[in-house]
Amino acid sequence: MAEKLEFLQSKEVQDFNKEIERFHLGPLWNAIPELMHKQPTPEAIPYLWKWETLNAKLMEAREIFTPDRGGERRAIYLQNPGLSLRQPWGWGSTTQTLYAAVQLILPGETAPSHRHTQSALRFIMQGSGAYSIVQGERLFMEEGDFLITPKGLWHGHSHPGDEPMIWMDCLDIPTIYAIGGTFFEPYPEKIEIPSVPDNFTAQRYEGGMVRPISDRHPKIAPLGSYKWNKTLASLEGLSRFDPDPYDGYAVEFINPSTGKTANPNIASWMQYLPKGFHSKAHRHTSSTIYQVFKGSGYSIVNGVKFSWSKGDFLVVPNWAWHEHYAEEDCYLFSVSDSPIMEKFDVQNEEGLEANSGHQEVKGEFQPMLP
Ligand code: GTQ
Protein backbone atom coordinates (compact mmCIF):
# COMPACT_ATOMS: atom_id res chain seq x y z
CA MET A 1 0.00 0.00 0.00
CA ALA A 2 2.69 2.45 1.09
CA GLU A 3 4.76 1.40 -1.87
CA LYS A 4 1.89 2.09 -4.23
CA LEU A 5 1.35 5.53 -2.74
CA GLU A 6 5.02 6.31 -3.01
CA PHE A 7 4.95 5.34 -6.65
CA LEU A 8 1.86 7.50 -7.40
CA GLN A 9 3.40 10.48 -5.67
CA SER A 10 6.85 10.09 -7.15
CA LYS A 11 8.26 12.90 -9.21
CA GLU A 12 8.54 10.70 -12.25
CA VAL A 13 4.81 9.85 -12.20
CA GLN A 14 3.70 13.38 -11.28
CA ASP A 15 5.77 14.86 -14.11
CA PHE A 16 4.36 12.37 -16.57
CA ASN A 17 0.77 13.12 -15.46
CA LYS A 18 1.40 16.83 -16.00
CA GLU A 19 3.00 16.23 -19.37
CA ILE A 20 0.10 14.21 -20.86
CA GLU A 21 -2.43 16.73 -19.54
CA ARG A 22 -1.20 19.10 -22.27
CA PHE A 23 -2.48 16.63 -24.87
CA HIS A 24 -5.84 16.20 -23.11
CA LEU A 25 -4.89 12.78 -21.81
CA GLY A 26 -5.23 11.37 -18.30
CA PRO A 27 -3.46 8.72 -16.20
CA LEU A 28 -5.77 5.95 -15.07
CA TRP A 29 -3.38 4.98 -12.24
CA ASN A 30 -4.17 8.23 -10.43
CA ALA A 31 -7.78 8.55 -11.48
CA ILE A 32 -9.19 5.15 -10.67
CA PRO A 33 -9.94 5.76 -6.97
CA GLU A 34 -11.82 8.93 -7.97
CA LEU A 35 -13.73 7.40 -10.84
CA MET A 36 -14.50 3.95 -9.53
CA HIS A 37 -15.50 4.03 -5.90
CA LYS A 38 -16.12 0.88 -3.90
CA GLN A 39 -19.73 2.07 -3.57
CA PRO A 40 -21.73 5.16 -4.59
CA THR A 41 -20.35 8.40 -3.14
CA PRO A 42 -22.80 10.91 -4.58
CA GLU A 43 -21.94 14.58 -4.79
CA ALA A 44 -25.59 15.36 -4.03
CA ILE A 45 -25.98 15.69 -0.27
CA PRO A 46 -28.97 15.00 1.99
CA TYR A 47 -30.82 18.29 2.23
CA LEU A 48 -34.10 19.79 3.48
CA TRP A 49 -35.97 22.77 2.02
CA LYS A 50 -38.59 24.23 4.37
CA TRP A 51 -42.01 25.23 3.09
CA GLU A 52 -41.75 28.66 4.74
CA THR A 53 -38.79 29.51 2.51
CA LEU A 54 -40.24 28.04 -0.67
CA ASN A 55 -43.57 29.75 -0.14
CA ALA A 56 -41.99 33.10 0.73
CA LYS A 57 -39.81 33.05 -2.38
CA LEU A 58 -42.71 32.06 -4.64
CA MET A 59 -44.72 34.96 -3.21
CA GLU A 60 -41.82 37.34 -3.89
CA ALA A 61 -41.62 35.96 -7.43
CA ARG A 62 -45.25 36.87 -8.10
CA GLU A 63 -44.27 40.26 -9.45
CA ILE A 64 -40.66 39.58 -10.43
CA PHE A 65 -41.79 37.03 -12.96
CA THR A 66 -45.03 36.95 -14.91
CA PRO A 67 -45.61 34.65 -17.88
CA ASP A 68 -46.19 37.74 -20.05
CA ARG A 69 -42.82 39.20 -19.10
CA GLY A 70 -40.73 36.06 -19.12
CA GLY A 71 -42.62 33.45 -21.14
CA GLU A 72 -42.34 30.01 -19.62
CA ARG A 73 -43.21 29.17 -16.01
CA ARG A 74 -42.87 30.66 -12.53
CA ALA A 75 -40.89 27.77 -11.13
CA ILE A 76 -38.11 27.86 -8.52
CA TYR A 77 -35.97 24.76 -8.40
CA LEU A 78 -34.21 23.00 -5.55
CA GLN A 79 -30.48 23.26 -6.16
CA ASN A 80 -28.61 20.61 -4.21
CA PRO A 81 -25.71 22.37 -2.42
CA GLY A 82 -23.42 19.43 -3.19
CA LEU A 83 -23.98 19.91 -6.92
CA SER A 84 -23.98 23.72 -7.13
CA LEU A 85 -20.42 24.01 -8.29
CA ARG A 86 -20.74 21.27 -10.81
CA GLN A 87 -21.22 23.12 -14.05
CA PRO A 88 -23.03 22.94 -16.26
CA TRP A 89 -25.40 20.17 -15.39
CA GLY A 90 -25.19 20.42 -11.61
CA TRP A 91 -27.19 23.47 -12.27
CA GLY A 92 -30.79 22.50 -11.84
CA SER A 93 -29.95 19.27 -10.08
CA THR A 94 -31.78 18.29 -6.95
CA THR A 95 -30.16 14.87 -7.14
CA GLN A 96 -27.58 13.78 -9.71
CA THR A 97 -30.34 12.62 -12.02
CA LEU A 98 -33.47 14.62 -11.15
CA TYR A 99 -34.65 18.21 -11.05
CA ALA A 100 -37.43 19.30 -8.67
CA ALA A 101 -39.15 22.66 -8.41
CA VAL A 102 -42.15 24.44 -6.99
CA GLN A 103 -44.33 26.24 -9.50
CA LEU A 104 -46.88 28.99 -8.82
CA ILE A 105 -49.61 29.97 -11.26
CA LEU A 106 -52.01 32.83 -10.54
CA PRO A 107 -55.60 33.16 -11.73
CA GLY A 108 -55.68 34.49 -15.28
CA GLU A 109 -52.13 33.37 -16.14
CA THR A 110 -51.08 31.07 -18.97
CA ALA A 111 -47.78 29.21 -19.15
CA PRO A 112 -47.27 28.55 -22.88
CA SER A 113 -47.25 25.08 -24.38
CA HIS A 114 -43.99 23.41 -25.32
CA ARG A 115 -42.50 19.95 -25.61
CA HIS A 116 -39.11 18.47 -24.79
CA THR A 117 -37.21 15.23 -24.44
CA GLN A 118 -37.27 15.49 -20.65
CA SER A 119 -40.17 13.74 -18.92
CA ALA A 120 -42.11 15.77 -16.39
CA LEU A 121 -44.55 15.19 -13.59
CA ARG A 122 -46.55 17.40 -11.27
CA PHE A 123 -47.84 16.85 -7.78
CA ILE A 124 -50.46 19.36 -6.69
CA MET A 125 -49.62 20.87 -3.32
CA GLN A 126 -52.09 23.72 -2.96
CA GLY A 127 -55.19 25.18 -4.65
CA SER A 128 -57.37 24.13 -7.55
CA GLY A 129 -58.94 25.49 -10.71
CA ALA A 130 -55.97 25.55 -13.10
CA TYR A 131 -55.47 23.01 -15.84
CA SER A 132 -52.54 21.52 -17.67
CA ILE A 133 -53.27 20.83 -21.30
CA VAL A 134 -51.34 17.74 -22.40
CA GLN A 135 -51.66 16.63 -26.04
CA GLY A 136 -55.00 18.41 -26.36
CA GLU A 137 -56.46 17.19 -23.07
CA ARG A 138 -57.25 19.70 -20.32
CA LEU A 139 -56.42 18.10 -16.98
CA PHE A 140 -58.03 20.13 -14.19
CA MET A 141 -55.94 19.94 -11.06
CA GLU A 142 -56.84 19.54 -7.38
CA GLU A 143 -54.74 19.04 -4.26
CA GLY A 144 -53.07 15.65 -4.11
CA ASP A 145 -53.45 14.93 -7.84
CA PHE A 146 -50.50 13.51 -9.71
CA LEU A 147 -50.01 14.40 -13.39
CA ILE A 148 -47.58 13.18 -15.99
CA THR A 149 -46.08 14.67 -19.12
CA PRO A 150 -43.76 12.00 -20.48
CA LYS A 151 -41.13 13.03 -23.01
CA GLY A 152 -42.23 14.51 -26.30
CA LEU A 153 -45.80 15.51 -25.33
CA TRP A 154 -47.04 19.08 -25.77
CA HIS A 155 -47.99 20.68 -22.48
CA GLY A 156 -48.95 24.10 -21.14
CA HIS A 157 -50.82 25.41 -18.13
CA SER A 158 -53.59 27.95 -17.73
CA HIS A 159 -55.60 29.19 -14.78
CA PRO A 160 -59.25 30.12 -15.29
CA GLY A 161 -59.94 29.63 -11.54
CA ASP A 162 -59.77 32.10 -8.70
CA GLU A 163 -57.08 31.03 -6.22
CA PRO A 164 -53.29 30.73 -6.60
CA MET A 165 -52.07 27.21 -7.25
CA ILE A 166 -48.76 25.67 -6.24
CA TRP A 167 -47.43 22.34 -7.37
CA MET A 168 -44.22 20.36 -7.42
CA ASP A 169 -42.51 19.70 -10.75
CA CYS A 170 -40.01 16.92 -11.27
CA LEU A 171 -38.12 16.28 -14.49
CA ASP A 172 -35.15 14.17 -15.54
CA ILE A 173 -33.32 17.30 -16.76
CA PRO A 174 -29.84 16.42 -15.37
CA THR A 175 -30.01 12.92 -16.83
CA ILE A 176 -31.08 14.02 -20.31
CA TYR A 177 -28.47 16.80 -20.20
CA ALA A 178 -25.71 14.38 -19.16
CA ILE A 179 -26.44 11.99 -22.01
CA GLY A 180 -26.67 14.79 -24.58
CA GLY A 181 -30.31 14.12 -25.39
CA THR A 182 -31.87 17.56 -24.97
CA PHE A 183 -34.44 18.75 -27.50
CA PHE A 184 -36.92 21.57 -26.79
CA GLU A 185 -39.63 23.10 -28.96
CA PRO A 186 -42.13 25.86 -28.23
CA TYR A 187 -45.70 25.35 -29.46
CA PRO A 188 -46.51 27.51 -32.50
CA GLU A 189 -49.44 29.12 -30.66
CA LYS A 190 -49.53 30.31 -27.04
CA ILE A 191 -51.38 27.25 -25.80
CA GLU A 192 -52.98 24.18 -27.38
CA ILE A 193 -56.67 24.15 -28.23
CA PRO A 194 -58.47 21.19 -26.57
CA SER A 195 -58.92 18.27 -28.96
CA VAL A 196 -60.56 15.77 -26.56
CA PRO A 197 -63.06 16.26 -23.68
CA ASP A 198 -61.71 17.69 -20.39
CA ASN A 199 -60.22 15.09 -18.05
CA PHE A 200 -60.61 12.58 -20.89
CA THR A 201 -58.08 9.97 -19.76
CA ALA A 202 -59.15 10.02 -16.09
CA GLN A 203 -62.72 9.32 -17.27
CA ARG A 204 -61.55 6.49 -19.52
CA TYR A 205 -59.76 4.93 -16.56
CA GLU A 206 -62.39 5.66 -13.94
CA GLY A 207 -62.74 1.99 -13.07
CA GLY A 208 -59.13 1.55 -11.97
CA MET A 209 -57.79 -1.88 -12.84
CA VAL A 210 -59.66 -2.30 -16.12
CA ARG A 211 -58.37 -0.93 -19.37
CA PRO A 212 -60.24 0.27 -22.44
CA ILE A 213 -59.69 -2.41 -25.08
CA SER A 214 -58.09 0.10 -27.41
CA ASP A 215 -55.26 0.45 -24.86
CA ARG A 216 -54.07 -3.15 -25.20
CA HIS A 217 -50.97 -1.92 -26.92
CA PRO A 218 -48.64 0.21 -24.83
CA LYS A 219 -49.24 3.94 -24.86
CA ILE A 220 -46.94 6.54 -23.45
CA ALA A 221 -49.57 8.28 -21.30
CA PRO A 222 -52.93 6.50 -21.38
CA LEU A 223 -53.79 8.21 -18.09
CA GLY A 224 -52.68 11.82 -17.69
CA SER A 225 -53.85 12.56 -14.17
CA TYR A 226 -54.16 10.36 -11.11
CA LYS A 227 -56.79 11.76 -8.77
CA TRP A 228 -56.09 12.08 -5.05
CA ASN A 229 -59.31 10.34 -3.96
CA LYS A 230 -58.28 7.19 -5.87
CA THR A 231 -54.75 7.25 -4.45
CA LEU A 232 -56.15 7.69 -0.96
CA ALA A 233 -58.58 4.79 -1.43
CA SER A 234 -55.70 2.53 -2.48
CA LEU A 235 -53.76 3.44 0.66
CA GLU A 236 -56.78 2.88 2.87
CA GLY A 237 -57.12 -0.63 1.47
CA LEU A 238 -53.43 -1.32 1.92
CA SER A 239 -53.31 0.05 5.47
CA ARG A 240 -55.60 -2.71 6.79
CA PHE A 241 -52.56 -4.98 6.61
CA ASP A 242 -48.99 -4.95 7.83
CA PRO A 243 -46.80 -2.05 6.69
CA ASP A 244 -43.59 -2.51 4.78
CA PRO A 245 -40.81 -2.25 7.40
CA TYR A 246 -38.89 0.34 5.34
CA ASP A 247 -41.61 2.28 3.55
CA GLY A 248 -44.83 1.92 5.54
CA TYR A 249 -47.82 1.90 3.20
CA ALA A 250 -46.73 2.98 -0.24
CA VAL A 251 -48.16 2.82 -3.74
CA GLU A 252 -46.44 3.55 -6.99
CA PHE A 253 -48.07 5.44 -9.87
CA ILE A 254 -48.02 3.19 -12.92
CA ASN A 255 -48.90 3.37 -16.60
CA PRO A 256 -52.13 1.34 -16.78
CA SER A 257 -51.41 0.03 -20.26
CA THR A 258 -47.90 -1.25 -19.53
CA GLY A 259 -47.76 -1.74 -15.75
CA LYS A 260 -44.46 0.16 -15.72
CA THR A 261 -43.76 3.43 -13.93
CA ALA A 262 -46.01 6.28 -15.11
CA ASN A 263 -42.96 8.21 -16.35
CA PRO A 264 -40.16 6.37 -18.16
CA ASN A 265 -37.23 7.54 -16.01
CA ILE A 266 -38.89 8.66 -12.79
CA ALA A 267 -40.73 6.53 -10.25
CA SER A 268 -43.42 8.28 -8.20
CA TRP A 269 -44.95 7.11 -4.95
CA MET A 270 -47.50 8.14 -2.42
CA GLN A 271 -46.71 6.84 1.02
CA TYR A 272 -48.83 6.74 4.17
CA LEU A 273 -47.02 6.57 7.51
CA PRO A 274 -49.46 6.27 10.42
CA LYS A 275 -48.77 8.26 13.58
CA GLY A 276 -46.04 6.56 15.62
CA PHE A 277 -44.72 4.48 12.69
CA HIS A 278 -40.93 4.20 12.74
CA SER A 279 -39.42 2.56 9.66
CA LYS A 280 -36.24 0.54 9.65
CA ALA A 281 -33.23 2.03 7.93
CA HIS A 282 -32.16 0.91 4.49
CA ARG A 283 -30.23 2.28 1.54
CA HIS A 284 -30.39 1.80 -2.21
CA THR A 285 -28.56 2.93 -5.32
CA SER A 286 -31.47 5.15 -6.40
CA SER A 287 -31.93 8.61 -4.91
CA THR A 288 -35.25 10.00 -3.67
CA ILE A 289 -36.91 13.40 -3.31
CA TYR A 290 -39.73 13.52 -0.74
CA GLN A 291 -42.48 16.12 -0.60
CA VAL A 292 -44.36 16.21 2.70
CA PHE A 293 -47.96 16.43 1.54
CA LYS A 294 -49.53 16.06 4.99
CA GLY A 295 -48.26 15.53 8.53
CA SER A 296 -44.97 15.96 10.33
CA GLY A 297 -42.15 13.83 11.60
CA TYR A 298 -38.50 13.30 10.94
CA SER A 299 -36.09 11.23 8.88
CA ILE A 300 -32.63 10.13 9.87
CA VAL A 301 -30.31 10.22 6.89
CA ASN A 302 -26.76 8.95 7.39
CA GLY A 303 -27.09 9.61 11.14
CA VAL A 304 -28.43 13.17 10.80
CA LYS A 305 -31.96 14.05 11.93
CA PHE A 306 -34.10 16.02 9.46
CA SER A 307 -37.35 17.30 11.04
CA TRP A 308 -40.04 17.99 8.49
CA SER A 309 -43.61 19.16 8.25
CA LYS A 310 -46.22 19.88 5.58
CA GLY A 311 -44.82 21.40 2.40
CA ASP A 312 -41.13 20.56 3.04
CA PHE A 313 -38.86 18.75 0.58
CA LEU A 314 -36.19 16.24 1.62
CA VAL A 315 -33.49 14.73 -0.58
CA VAL A 316 -32.03 11.32 0.17
CA PRO A 317 -29.09 10.82 -2.21
CA ASN A 318 -27.85 7.53 -3.57
CA TRP A 319 -26.81 4.88 -1.09
CA ALA A 320 -27.66 7.00 1.98
CA TRP A 321 -29.07 5.19 5.02
CA HIS A 322 -32.52 6.52 5.78
CA GLU A 323 -35.44 5.84 8.11
CA HIS A 324 -38.60 7.80 8.89
CA TYR A 325 -40.63 8.55 11.99
CA ALA A 326 -44.22 9.87 11.78
CA GLU A 327 -45.21 12.24 14.59
CA GLU A 328 -48.73 12.38 13.16
CA ASP A 329 -50.46 10.62 10.27
CA CYS A 330 -48.27 11.48 7.28
CA TYR A 331 -48.62 11.37 3.52
CA LEU A 332 -45.34 11.66 1.67
CA PHE A 333 -45.16 12.07 -2.08
CA SER A 334 -41.82 10.97 -3.49
CA VAL A 335 -39.94 10.60 -6.74
CA SER A 336 -36.90 8.50 -7.44
CA ASP A 337 -34.56 7.58 -10.24
CA SER A 338 -35.01 3.84 -9.65
CA PRO A 339 -36.16 3.28 -13.28
CA ILE A 340 -32.79 4.66 -14.45
CA MET A 341 -30.88 2.44 -12.02
CA GLU A 342 -32.94 -0.54 -13.12
CA LYS A 343 -32.36 0.14 -16.81
CA PHE A 344 -28.63 0.13 -16.16
CA ASP A 345 -29.04 -2.84 -13.82
CA VAL A 346 -27.17 -1.13 -10.97
CA GLN A 347 -30.00 -0.98 -8.42
CA ASN A 348 -28.83 -2.47 -5.13
CA GLU A 349 -30.54 -2.34 -1.79
CA GLU A 350 -29.60 -3.27 1.73
CA GLY A 351 -31.27 -3.10 5.13
CA LEU A 352 -29.49 -2.05 8.31
CA GLU A 353 -28.99 -5.09 10.54
CA ALA A 354 -27.45 -3.52 13.66
CA ASN A 355 -29.45 -1.92 16.47
CA SER A 356 -32.80 -3.41 15.29
CA GLY A 357 -32.43 -1.51 12.02
CA HIS A 358 -32.12 1.96 13.51
CA GLN A 359 -29.29 4.43 13.08
CA GLU A 360 -27.50 6.23 15.83
CA VAL A 361 -28.38 9.94 15.65
CA LYS A 362 -25.19 12.00 15.51
CA GLY A 363 -26.59 15.43 14.76
CA GLU A 364 -29.38 17.58 13.44
CA PHE A 365 -29.69 19.10 9.99
CA GLN A 366 -28.60 22.72 9.67
CA PRO A 367 -29.28 24.65 6.47
CA MET A 368 -26.08 25.59 4.62
CA LEU A 369 -25.43 29.26 4.08
CA PRO A 370 -23.41 30.25 1.04
O1 GTQ B 1 -44.28 23.22 -16.34
O2 GTQ B 1 -43.68 22.42 -18.24
O3 GTQ B 1 -40.24 23.20 -13.54
O4 GTQ B 1 -41.14 22.44 -18.85
C1 GTQ B 1 -39.38 22.84 -15.71
C2 GTQ B 1 -39.61 22.64 -17.06
C3 GTQ B 1 -41.74 23.01 -15.33
C4 GTQ B 1 -43.40 22.82 -17.12
C5 GTQ B 1 -40.44 23.02 -14.86
C6 GTQ B 1 -40.92 22.63 -17.56
C7 GTQ B 1 -41.99 22.82 -16.67
Boltz pocket constraint, residues with backbone or C-beta under 6 A from the ligand:
constraints:
  - pocket:
      binder: B
      contacts: [[A, 73], [A, 75], [A, 101], [A, 103], [A, 120], [A, 155], [A, 169], [A, 171]]
      max_distance: 6.0
